[in-house]
Amino acid sequence: MIRRAAAGALLLAWLPGAMPVADLHVDVAKLRSSKGMLRLCLTADPKNFPACIDDARAVTRSVPATQSKMTFAALPMGDYAIAVIHDENDNHKLDTLLGIPREGFGFSRNPAIGFGPPRFAAARFALASGADAQHVRMKYML
């Protein structure tokens, strides 16, 4: 039985495209209301964080704000960062007033916020086991 398992693991290592995967559980906390949608962006590309605009491999999700827990299944292991927007009026963007966000936002690892969004390195986490979790605390400026 052990030999079969070892042989199977060795065979999987040789298959093209076979790579270890893991599930990521995301919990969004401190929402000021249950109105609108949560817009999530999960990326491994520092150049496309936090917007995920030009990242074909980014995973984006839009879920009702009443759903504060979600799972990203079977992700390749590696370094990622998450950006979350609480789109309360459901207009598919982060509303601002003179450059200051009027809606909530949050990031993986909950980095300190200065002027502008954090860098990828501040929000980066390693997905390296069968399942991992990130707890994102929403922030509201106005």
Beta strands, then each sheet from edge to edge (+ up, - down):
strand 1: 21-29
strand 2: 37-43
strand 3: 59-64
strand 4: 69-76
strand 5: 78-87
strand 6: 96-97
strand 7: 100-101
strand 8: 104-107
strand 9: 125-127
strand 10: 131-137
sheet 1: 4+ 1- 10-
sheet 2: 3+ 2- 5+ 8-
sheet 3: 3+ 2- 5+ 9-
sheet 4: 6+ 7-
end
